Amino acid sequence: MEQDGTDRGRVVGYRIPHPMWSARRRVSREGGGVDSEHAGLEQEKRAAAVAAADLVEDGMLVGLGTGTTVAYLLPALGRRHLDISCVATSPATEVLARREGIRVGPFEGVARLDIAIDGADQVDPSGWLIKGGGGAHTREKIVAAAADRFVVIVSSNKLVPRLAPPVPLELMAFGLDATLRSLPHVVLRQAPVTPDGGVLADYHGEVDDPAQLAARFSDTVGIVAHGLFPPAMVSRVLAGRAEHVETLEF
Ligand code: 5RP
């Protein structure tokens, strides 16, 4: 195991020898540009997801997040042919997981999970996350809170010096206009309804102090859940880097 020694959280990075790195070098040699940058980020997501899949063991109850990074986790998990039971945070993840031969069941009747693995939109140096770009943050937060370990998988561009708007919100449909009146800088999404009947919106105001903003959202009636996840909830962040996966603990 090789330490990386950055000052972001407590870094316990390790290098993963994987064929994808030579693929990445091929991409770079063929000339820079947006396509190769995108390909590089996709490889970082995949590397973080593969590293997270390796944390799962036979017999575990596993929470599966939502998004494009989690889409790399599911085949990596499926390939391991483990005897695990999973809870999915979205219908899309449930479908993809089943396609990979992963057993997915209802969350009802399950009081705790061994591990939950999910992506994030932003991770700041103290471990605060913004999640919910895919609109699943309410279920994702419930699943993360139920897990003994919550592991976050990201590409390196998600590591930011400070959180910036937008912050996703799920609002109750009941009294929506009254809730919106009490919330400045909030814009409803184009296709706002969640599988649980909530209404998705984004807060575009400042995020100076995430703890203060999270407390304000939690105190606002009509907000079902906000996309700010505190460091206390996060066990570990696995961030794909150009040639390795960096592990951050907060
Ligand atoms: C969905 C989420 C996702 O984890 C987050 O948006 C990151 O997605 P992606 O892995 O596609 O970048 O919070 O609600």
Boltz pocket constraint, residues with backbone or C-beta under 6 A from the ligand:
constraints:
  - pocket:
      binder: B
      contacts: [[A, 65], [A, 66], [A, 67], [A, 68], [A, 69], [A, 70], [A, 118], [A, 119], [A, 120], [A, 121], [A, 130], [A, 131], [A, 132], [A, 133], [A, 134], [A, 135], [A, 136], [A, 137], [A, 140], [A, 153]]
      max_distance: 6.0
